[in-house]
Amino acid sequence: MDYVLGTSVFLILLIIVVSVTWQVLSRYLLGTPSTATSEIARLLFMWLALLGGAYTFGQARHLAIDILPLTLNGRSRQLLNTLILLVVAGFAFFVMVWGGWQMVSRTLASGQITPTLRLPMGYVYSPIPASGLIIIFIFLGRVWLNPKSEGGFTIDPQQAPAPQERD
């Protein structure tokens, strides 16, 4: 999962760089700007940000206020970390998956389309529920399949395994 997400984020970033570079070259060297490249970059940036967030969550490299968890040890630290991850999973489910799916469904039903590429606007919002599902999948894999860990993740950066060692 980590490899697929990391590769996807890299490829999306690469496409954005190529798209923006072509936009600049076509505007200044050819004198006729490409109309689709800026929209492609905007759409892919949403995928990049949300899938990148899910990837970072899976790597346990996300931003966290860790003052309290670092002061605890043993079972209390494990319970607190699990509670924190339950809150994150709840947000991912209720806001990202459920709320995001409602937004995608309503937008698809309205028939709105993007101005240049003529894609249904529901597709533009689809990275929200998709990344929410990935976060929940990562949560379930780390917490339920690895209950001996500190709530699925190690908060102490000195004890955190390198990303390639997690599998």
N, C-alpha and C positions, 0 to 999 in steps of 0.2 A: 504494500500500500504506500509506504513512504517513497519507494522508488518511482512508482507511477505518478504520485502527486508531485514530487520534485521534478521529474522529467516534464510533466505537463506545464508546471509553472515556468520552467526554463524555456520551453518551446513557445509558450504564449508571450513571454518577454522578448524572445527573438523575433517573433512576428511583429510585435509592436515596434521594435527598433527598426526593422526593415520597412514597415509601413510609414513611420514618421520620416525616415531618411528619404524614402521615395517622394513623400509629400514635399519636403524641402527641395529636393533636386528638381522635381517637375515644376515647382513654382518658380525657382530662381534661375535654373539653367534652360528649361524648355519654355518658360513663359506661360504655361497652361497648367495650373494646379490640378492635381488629381482630386476629384470630389469624394471618392469613396475611402481614401486612406485615413482621413481624420475620423470618420465614423467607425471604421474598423478598429482603430487604436482606442477610441473611447469604449467600445463594446468589449474589447479584449481586456482593457484595463480593469473592468469590473470583475471579469473572471480571474485575472491575475491577483487582485487584492483579496478576493474571497477564498479562492483556492490556496493562495499563499498563507492566509490566516489559518486555514484548516491544516496545512502542512506544518506550520509553525507550532500549532497546538499539538500535533502528533509528535513533534520532535521535543516537546516540553521546553521550547525556547521562547514561548510567548511572554509578554510583559506580565509581571505579577508583583503584588506587594507581599513580600514574604517575611515581614517582621515577626508576626505571630507564629507561622509554621516553623521558622528556624529556632524559636525558643522552646518548642515542644519536642518531645522524644517519644519513641515507641508507639504504643496504641493510640494515644491522644493525637499525635502528629498524623498518623494514618487516617484516623477518623476525620480530622479537620480537612486534610487534603481530599478525602473522598467527598466530604460535604461541599467543598469548593467546586470539585468537578461535577457534582450533581447539579449545582446552580448553573454551571456553564452548559451542561447537557440540557437542562430545562430551558435555558435561553435558546439554545440551538434548536430544540424541538418546537417550542411554542412561538418564538418570534421568527426564526429563520425558516424552519420547515413548514409549519402550519400557516403562519402569517405570510411567508414568502409564496407559498403555493396559492393562497387566496389571491394575492396580488397578481401572480402569473395567470391564474384562471380568469380573473376579471378583465385583465388587460387583453388576453387572447379573445375573450368573448366580445370585447368592445370593437375589435377589428383594427385597432391602431397599428400603424406600421412606421418603421423608421424612414426618415426623409430620403436618404440616398440609396441605401441597399434594399429598401422595400421589404425588410424582414418584419414579421409580427413583433410588436413591442413586448409581448409576453416572453419571447426568447431573450430579450435584453435583461429581464429580471430573473431569469432561470438560474443564474449562479447563486442566488440567495438560498433557495431550498436545497440545491445540490450540495453546496458547501455545508449547510446545516446537517444534512444526512451523513456527510463524511465525518463531521465532528462527532456525531452520535456514534457512528461506527467505530471511530478511534476510541471514544470513551468506553464503549462496551468491551472492546478488545483489551484495553489497558486495565480497567477496573475489575470487570467480571472474570476475565480469563487470567488475571494476575493479581489475585487478592492479597498475596503476601507482600506486595510492594507498598510504598507509602501512598496509597490511594491511586495506584496506577502510574504515578510519576514521582521522580525524585526531585525535590525542590532544591537541595543543596547542590550548587554547581560543581563542587569538588567531587561529588559522588555520582553525578550524571554521566551515563555512558555516552560515548561518541555516537553520532547518528547512525553510522554504519554498523555498530555493535547491537542495535535494537532489531531483533527479528524474531 
